[in-house]
Amino acid sequence: MHQSETDMIERIFTATNDLMATVGLPNLSIHKIAKEAQISPGTIYLYFKNKDELLEQFARYIFKSFEETLEKDYDENQSFFQRYRKMWWNIWHSLEQDPTRVANMGQYEFLPGFYTICKEWETRGIWHRFCKKAVEAGEVCDLPPHLLFALSLQSALNIAFKCKHFAHKSSMAMPESVIDRTWCAIQK
């Protein structure tokens, strides 16, 4: 893919994400996305054959972005707890910086192909590799990665969502306490 093609797809996905936060997934259309991206609808059809393909690729984009968030400053030389802590904080800071993603969290799961992409991610993403190594080292419970995620890192997503939608404020001590408690929940 050429840089200009990558830039255009990024622009379309940004418009999709922004529009989803304001009008909701059921109300998205190619025309609305094009207008939000300030391009013609025909331009979108150069990259995607229809709305469903656009939304499925958008779901992949969201997962790729999430994976990049988890991997930021990830260091295999650190203890498992420190790696876990880093991933948790990466999620938290990413959501603080992008409130649109927080607003859309309840809608992402309804994107075409979302659960297929989830299953793919569960078997090859950084979280999967972390869990596999941590289980082998006797650091965390021998549970499937998706269950370990639900007991631990998902807390960052859930708390960010609650803070945004219920206008809760959090101190710096709260996330650290959650990190400690969720780590205890998955430890062996």
Secondary structure, DSSP 8 states (H G I E B T S, - for coil): --HHHHHHHHHHHHHHHHHHHHH-GGG--HHHHHHHHTS-HHHHHHH-SSHHHHHHHHHHHHHHHHHHHHHTT--TTS-HHHHHHHHHHHHHHHHHH-HHHHHHHHHHTTSTTHHHHHHHHHHHSHHHHHHHHHHHTTSB-S--HHHHHHHTTHHHHHHHHHHHHTT----SHHHHHHHHHHHHHHB-
